[in-house]
Amino acid sequence: MTTRRDAAGSGILLFVAVCLIAANMRATITGLGPLLDQIESDTGLSTAALGALASVPLAAWALVSPLAHTASERFGLTRTVTWALAGLTAGTLLRSIPGTTANLWLGTALIGASLAVANVLMPAVIKRDFTDRVPAVMAVYTALLGGVGAIASGIVVPISHLPVLQGEAGWRLALLATGALLPAAIVLWALALRRVGAPPHRRPARAAPRTGIWADAVAWQVAAYMGLQAAAFYMLLTWLAPLSISEGRSEVASGFVVMLFQILTIAGSLLVPVLLRGRLERWVPAMIPALAIVGAVGLMLSPDTIALWAVLVGLSSGASLGMSLTLIASRARDPRAASALSGMAQSVGYLIAAAGPIAFGALHSATGSWSAPLLLLAAVCLAQSAVGVAVGRPRFVLER
């Protein structure tokens, strides 16, 4: 009885540690955008430079993600995640140090690289440590990604305007606050692994060919699904507020629409394990984007009811991300395959995602209306649904 109780306690501790890690996976990124005006005023960086600064994490995710699996093969999954958390902490501190803007750039780059590694490896950790509960744990993990990220974007400006702070110190402290939960995550992760006992790392006697995952049809389906859902999400995250303002709403009201969108992504991610039950499981990846298609068409035809469409696209975006991460874990037979798939899918996915907001904005500039970019959004979601038909089949990567 004591053994069972200890095992249950260890499992709960590990679950809480995973939740804390998830809570740190977006705050350092989403907290930057609301502070860009203050950063521009104090540093003199141009608008173009600030746009590039905000894009550094996405570029890092695309470039570093394929390396995460190689690192985990060499140093072990647990150790690599630990170093990623340490790198995230160091980047957050470096970015917040007053002085030269080089700290801001280098810190942001280190944050992006560290998040890329953690992004890739956490689905493999969940596959390894929660084998029988992957959809449920992944749903909570995804909800915390969006939830804490949304909170961070809402609190950084009030923190930067605290009466005791002046000028640059305000936004620097606000950026530092986005990593407030990191020490707790690192400590609890270490304690959980010590109590559970991290599996010993053994290098495979004969490594699988590096090109194996890149030549796998199922892996490309997962990568396409990941990329299309991410492109749709970043289109909306970037352009939903400008769209709302152009329809005559205030900045505050438009900000509320974006907040509503982000909050609903949390609810959407929590729906995934509920949907993945019963006879419809095979079709869930294809069904999820349907809500976003309805939302995109609704934004074109009836922008006055933007809050309703924000609810639909938010639910779809959250469920799509949760589904993507679940596919990374469930389309792999073991944690090693999940790590390889995660690195490949997220590298391809974030390359596709980076193009989404650019194409959306270019279409708006070229046409002077929102109809063409919203048609692009609907087309992306339709393509995601088509890929979902294929990726919904219960097949596994690295198997003939």
C-alpha positions, 0 to 999 in steps of 0.5 A: 500500500505504501509503495502504491501511495509513493508511486502516486505521489511521485506521479503527481509531483512529476505532473505538477513539474510538467505543468510548471514547465508549461507555464514558462513556455510562452510568457517570455514571448507573449510579454514582449509585444505589449512593451514594444512601444516603451522599448522603442522610446527608450532604446531608439530601435526602429519599428522594423528592428522591433518587428525583427526582435519579435520574430527572433523566437520564431526563427530560433524555433525553426532553426534549433528544433531539428537539433533538439533530438540530436542533443537528447540522443547524446545527453539524454532527454531529462538532462537536455530539458534541464539545460533548456530550462537553465538556458531560458532562465539565463536568457530572461536575465540577460534580456533584462539587464540594463545597458546596451541593446545587445543584451536585449537581442542576445537574451531574446535569441537565447530564450528562443533557442531554449524554448525550441529545445523544450518545445521539441522534447516536452511531448517526448517527456509526456510520451515517456512518463504519462504513456496511458494519459497522453491526450489528457496531460497534453491538453493541460500542458497546452492550456497552460501554454496559452493561459499563462501566455495570455496572462503575461501579455496582460500584466507586463504593462501594469508592472512596467508602470509601477510608481517606484520604477522610471523609464527603462527600469520599468519594462526591463523589470516587466520582462524579468517578471515573465520568468518569475515561475522559472526557478520553481519549475527547475526546482520541482523538475529536479525534485520530481526526477530525483523522487521518480528516478530519471530513466538512465540514458543509453545511447542506441547501439546503432543510431537510426539514419538521420534522414529517416524522419525527414523521409517519412510520410506520416511525419510530413503529415504531422508537420503540415498539420502543425504548420498550418494550424500555427500559421492560422494562429499567428495570422489571428494573433497579429492581425485580429486587433488591427482588423477590429480597429479598422471597423471602428472599435477602440484600442481597448475594445480591440484588445479585449477581442484579442484577449477573448481569442486567447482565452478561448484557445485554452478552452479549445485545448482542453476539449481535445481529450474529450473529442478523442473518444469513441468512433469519431476519434479518426476524424477529429483532426479534420473536424477541428479546423471547421470552426475556424473556417466558419469564423473566417467567413463570419469575419468577412460577412459580419465583422460587427459580431467579431466577438462571436467569431473570436470565440470560434477561431479561438476554440479552433486554434486551441484545439488545433495546437493541442491536437498537433502536440497529441499527434506528435506523441501518439504517432510515435511508438516510443519517446525517441521517435517522438523526439525526432518527430517533434523536432522535424514537425516543429521546425517545418511548422514554424517556418510555415507559421512565420510566413502566415502573418506576412502573407496576411499583411501583404494581401491586406496592403495590396487589396486595401480590404480584409476580404482577401487575407481572410480568404487566405485564412479560410484556405489555410484552415481548409488545407489543415482539415484536408491534412487532418483526414490523412493524419487521423489514420492510426499510423506511426512514424519510422514504420513501413 
